[in-house]
Amino acid sequence: MGMTDLQIQTKYFILGCKFNDAEESLIKLRNGFSLSPQELTYFEFLGNLFEQMDMESEAFKSREHPELSVEATRMRPFFYNALSELKITEPRFIKEVYPIFKSVNKKSDLKTGDVSKIEGILHSMTSQCMSKTATSSYAYSSL
């Protein structure tokens, strides 16, 4: 049995919230505040998700997190759209993103330029996910 429109929209909403929470946590970290254990779980999840989005990563090839394969497939176009919107042209940037997420609690690992780019990517992906929920056929049919 396939997923209903409402279930798919719910997935987009949840992922959009996770991207937004991670963006807010990065801002908090950049401003010198510590992250809570819950906030650190956002980055662990996103590190694994972004690693699954990279079809050349060892985690993708070894199916390390198969539970994330559907979400990674849905989010891959959003990620590349975010890179395009932000004019990020570094060819291997995705390979740099997931290790940063996985080590985000180590302030010395974060470079200001990387943080700004990642905040921009997360903001764009939040917007794209939320626009998918706003244009849901369920939302319009329930009016």
ZAMARGU-4260 file (C-alpha; in steps of 0.2 Angstrom, whole numbers, plus 5000, padded with zeros to 4 digits):
<rodrens>
0) 5000/5000/5000 | 5007/5017/4995 | 5007/5033/5005 | 4993/5045/5004 | 4995/5063/5000
5) 4993/5067/5018 | 5006/5055/5024 | 5018/5062/5011 | 5014/5080/5016 | 5017/5075/5034
10) 5034/5069/5029 | 5039/5085/5021 | 5032/5095/5036 | 5043/5085/5048 | 5058/5086/5038
15) 5055/5105/5036 | 5054/5107/5054 | 5070/5097/5057 | 5079/5108/5044 | 5072/5123/5053
20) 5077/5117/5070 | 5095/5113/5064 | 5096/5131/5057 | 5091/5139/5073 | 5103/5127/5082
25) 5118/5132/5071 | 5114/5151/5074 | 5114/5147/5093 | 5131/5138/5091 | 5138/5152/5081
30) 5133/5165/5094 | 5143/5155/5107 | 5129/5145/5116 | 5130/5127/5119 | 5118/5114/5111
35) 5106/5103/5121 | 5107/5084/5118 | 5091/5086/5108 | 5098/5099/5097 | 5113/5088/5094
40) 5101/5074/5088 | 5095/5085/5074 | 5113/5086/5067 | 5116/5067/5069 | 5100/5064/5059
45) 5105/5077/5046 | 5122/5070/5044 | 5115/5053/5041 | 5102/5060/5029 | 5115/5071/5019
50) 5126/5056/5018 | 5112/5046/5010 | 5109/5060/4998 | 5127/5058/4992 | 5126/5043/4980
55) 5145/5041/4980 | 5146/5040/4999 | 5151/5024/5007 | 5136/5025/5019 | 5125/5026/5003
60) 5134/5011/4994 | 5134/5000/5010 | 5115/5005/5014 | 5121/5010/5031 | 5104/5019/5035
65) 5091/5011/5023 | 5077/5019/5033 | 5083/5036/5026 | 5083/5031/5008 | 5066/5038/5003
70) 5069/5054/5013 | 5086/5056/5004 | 5078/5053/4987 | 5065/5066/4991 | 5077/5079/4998
75) 5091/5077/4985 | 5083/5089/4972 | 5079/5102/4986 | 5098/5101/4991 | 5104/5104/4973
80) 5091/5118/4971 | 5097/5126/4987 | 5115/5125/4981 | 5109/5133/4964 | 5099/5147/4973
85) 5114/5151/4984 | 5127/5150/4970 | 5137/5137/4979 | 5148/5130/4965 | 5161/5120/4975
90) 5159/5103/4967 | 5161/5092/4982 | 5152/5103/4995 | 5140/5089/4999 | 5154/5078/5005
95) 5159/5092/5017 | 5142/5095/5024 | 5138/5079/5032 | 5155/5077/5042 | 5151/5095/5048
100) 5134/5090/5054 | 5141/5074/5063 | 5154/5085/5072 | 5144/5100/5075 | 5146/5100/5094
105) 5165/5103/5091 | 5165/5122/5089 | 5183/5122/5082 | 5177/5112/5067 | 5165/5125/5061
110) 5172/5138/5049 | 5161/5154/5048 | 5159/5152/5029 | 5154/5134/5031 | 5141/5139/5044
115) 5134/5153/5033 | 5132/5141/5018 | 5124/5128/5028 | 5112/5140/5036 | 5107/5145/5019
120) 5105/5127/5013 | 5094/5123/5028 | 5084/5139/5026 | 5081/5135/5008 | 5077/5117/5011
125) 5065/5122/5025 | 5056/5133/5013 | 5055/5120/5000 | 5048/5107/5012 | 5035/5119/5019
130) 5030/5125/5001 | 5026/5106/4997 | 5015/5106/5012 | 5006/5122/5008 | 5002/5116/4990
135) 4995/5100/4996 | 4980/5094/4987 | 4973/5089/5005 | 4975/5107/5011 | 4965/5114/4997
140) 4952/5100/4997 | 4949/5103/5015 | 4944/5122/5013
</rodrens>
